[in-house]
Amino acid sequence: MPRTLHLIKHGRPTIVPGVPAHEWALAEGALDGLPALVARLTPRPDLVVSSEEPKAVATAQGLAAALGVPHRRMVGLHEQLRYTSPFHADPADFEAEIARFFQHPDQVVSGEESAEGARSRFGNAVNAVLAANGQDTIAIVAHGTVISLLAAQANRLDPLPLWRSLGLLGVLTLDVPGLRLRER
């Protein structure tokens, strides 16, 4: 039987214009949907790993506490580097930027990292988590763009619709090896 990997998007952050998204913390009430997330995690994870970004760490800590399992941080699981990307007050402008990002995977179209660079880095970190931890079921709390890039490549999907469908506290469940999408 294959191992299970749950890729989970962090909870709702407090958006602070002028502060890089990598530094945003969770908003009040961001984990209110945690019981529903826990109910969707089948099988239940034996370990929760997160990126080092505050919103992912706080989400993972809450999830690990709810499950009664350990939480670990891992370098390389962060979102696409966007330190120099402009803040988009209009969500449509942000979505248009993400669409360009996915359409030109080998180019740096926004921020400091191409889609292919982000996918490769995130994929290497996911593989390192899986290699270092032998549990049958692992949850990784990370970020929508890199989760969508990795799952789309492994399953020959367009990453943009996958990204659009992955809400906050959303989860993609994958079989390991192969990262075949089991359910979403």
C-alpha positions as CSV (number, residue, x, y, z in Angstrom):
1,M,0.0,0.0,0.0
2,P,1.4,3.5,-0.8
3,R,2.3,6.0,1.7
4,T,0.1,9.1,2.1
5,L,1.1,12.7,1.8
6,H,-1.4,15.5,2.7
7,L,-0.3,18.8,1.2
8,I,-2.2,21.5,3.2
9,K,-2.5,25.2,2.5
10,H,-2.0,27.4,5.6
11,G,-4.9,29.3,7.3
12,R,-6.0,32.9,6.5
13,P,-3.1,35.4,7.1
14,T,-3.3,38.9,8.3
15,I,-2.5,40.8,5.2
16,V,-0.1,43.7,5.8
17,P,0.6,45.9,2.8
18,G,4.3,46.8,2.7
19,V,5.3,43.7,4.6
20,P,6.4,40.7,2.5
21,A,3.8,37.9,2.5
22,H,6.6,35.5,3.8
23,E,6.3,37.4,7.1
24,W,2.5,37.4,7.6
25,A,1.1,35.8,10.6
26,L,-2.3,34.1,10.9
27,A,-5.4,36.2,11.2
28,E,-7.7,35.9,14.2
29,G,-10.0,33.0,13.7
30,A,-7.8,31.5,10.9
31,L,-7.9,28.1,12.4
32,D,-11.7,28.0,13.1
33,G,-11.9,25.5,10.2
34,L,-9.4,23.1,11.7
35,P,-11.9,20.5,12.9
36,A,-13.3,20.2,9.3
37,L,-9.7,19.9,8.0
38,V,-8.9,17.2,10.5
39,A,-12.1,15.3,9.4
40,R,-10.9,15.4,5.8
41,L,-7.5,13.9,6.6
42,T,-7.8,10.2,5.8
43,P,-5.7,8.5,6.9
44,R,-4.7,10.7,9.7
45,P,-1.1,12.0,9.7
46,D,1.5,10.7,12.1
47,L,3.6,13.8,11.6
48,V,3.0,17.4,10.6
49,V,5.8,19.3,8.8
50,S,5.7,22.9,7.8
51,S,7.5,25.6,6.0
52,E,9.2,28.2,8.2
53,E,6.8,31.0,7.3
54,P,4.8,32.2,10.4
55,K,1.4,31.5,8.8
56,A,2.4,27.9,8.0
57,V,4.1,27.3,11.3
58,A,1.0,28.5,13.3
59,T,-1.3,26.4,11.1
60,A,0.9,23.3,11.5
61,Q,1.2,23.8,15.3
62,G,-2.6,23.9,15.6
63,L,-3.0,20.9,13.4
64,A,-0.4,18.9,15.2
65,A,-2.0,19.7,18.5
66,A,-5.4,18.7,17.3
67,L,-4.0,15.4,16.0
68,G,-1.7,14.8,19.0
69,V,1.3,14.3,16.7
70,P,4.7,16.0,16.4
71,H,5.3,19.1,14.3
72,R,8.6,19.9,12.6
73,R,9.8,22.8,10.4
74,M,11.6,22.2,7.2
75,V,13.6,24.6,5.0
76,G,12.7,24.8,1.4
77,L,8.9,24.4,1.8
78,H,8.3,28.2,1.6
79,E,6.1,29.9,-1.0
80,Q,7.5,31.3,-4.3
81,L,9.9,34.1,-3.4
82,R,8.0,37.4,-3.8
83,Y,9.9,40.0,-1.8
84,T,10.0,42.5,-4.7
85,S,6.4,41.8,-6.0
86,P,4.1,44.7,-5.6
87,F,1.2,44.4,-3.2
88,H,-2.1,43.9,-5.0
89,A,-5.1,45.4,-3.2
90,D,-7.3,44.0,-5.9
91,P,-7.5,40.2,-5.8
92,A,-8.0,40.1,-9.6
93,D,-4.6,41.8,-10.1
94,F,-3.0,39.2,-7.9
95,E,-4.7,36.4,-9.7
96,A,-3.5,37.8,-13.1
97,E,0.0,37.9,-11.8
98,I,-0.3,34.2,-10.6
99,A,-1.7,33.3,-14.1
100,R,1.4,34.9,-15.8
101,F,3.6,33.0,-13.3
102,F,2.1,29.7,-14.3
103,Q,2.0,30.5,-18.0
104,H,5.8,31.3,-18.1
105,P,7.3,28.6,-15.8
106,D,10.9,29.2,-16.9
107,Q,10.8,33.0,-16.5
108,V,10.9,35.1,-13.4
109,V,7.7,37.1,-14.0
110,S,7.1,38.2,-10.5
111,G,9.3,38.2,-7.4
112,E,12.6,36.5,-7.4
113,E,11.8,32.9,-8.4
114,S,10.4,31.3,-11.5
115,A,7.6,28.7,-11.3
116,E,10.0,26.0,-12.3
117,G,12.5,27.1,-9.7
118,A,9.9,27.2,-7.0
119,R,8.5,23.8,-8.0
120,S,12.0,22.2,-8.1
121,R,13.0,23.7,-4.7
122,F,9.7,22.7,-3.1
123,G,9.8,19.2,-4.6
124,N,13.3,18.6,-3.3
125,A,12.2,19.7,0.2
126,V,9.1,17.4,0.1
127,N,11.3,14.5,-1.0
128,A,13.7,15.3,1.9
129,V,10.8,15.2,4.3
130,L,9.6,11.9,3.0
131,A,13.1,10.4,3.0
132,A,13.9,11.6,6.6
133,N,10.6,10.5,8.1
134,G,9.3,6.9,7.6
135,Q,5.8,7.5,8.8
136,D,3.0,6.0,6.6
137,T,1.1,9.3,6.5
138,I,2.6,12.8,6.6
139,A,1.0,16.2,6.4
140,I,3.0,19.2,5.1
141,V,1.6,22.6,5.7
142,A,2.8,25.0,3.0
143,H,1.6,27.4,0.4
144,G,-0.9,27.4,-2.5
145,T,1.4,28.2,-5.3
146,V,4.1,25.7,-4.6
147,I,1.6,23.0,-3.7
148,S,-0.2,23.5,-7.0
149,L,3.0,23.5,-9.0
150,L,4.2,20.2,-7.5
151,A,0.8,18.4,-7.7
152,A,0.1,19.7,-11.2
153,Q,3.4,18.5,-12.6
154,A,3.1,15.0,-11.0
155,N,-0.4,14.6,-12.3
156,R,-0.1,16.4,-15.7
157,L,-2.6,19.1,-14.7
158,D,-2.8,22.8,-15.4
159,P,-1.6,24.4,-12.1
160,L,-3.9,27.5,-12.4
161,P,-7.2,25.7,-11.9
162,L,-5.6,23.6,-9.1
163,W,-4.4,26.8,-7.4
164,R,-7.8,28.4,-7.7
165,S,-9.5,25.3,-6.2
166,L,-7.1,25.1,-3.2
167,G,-8.6,27.3,-0.6
168,L,-7.2,28.2,2.8
169,L,-6.9,25.1,5.0
170,G,-7.4,23.2,1.7
171,V,-5.7,19.8,1.2
172,L,-4.4,17.7,-1.6
173,T,-3.9,14.0,-0.7
174,L,-1.2,12.3,-2.7
175,D,0.1,8.7,-3.0
176,V,3.8,8.2,-2.4
177,P,5.8,7.4,-4.4
178,G,4.7,9.2,-7.6
179,L,2.7,12.0,-5.9
180,R,-0.5,10.8,-7.6
181,L,-3.5,12.8,-6.6
182,R,-5.8,10.7,-4.6
183,E,-8.4,13.3,-3.7
184,R,-8.8,17.0,-3.3
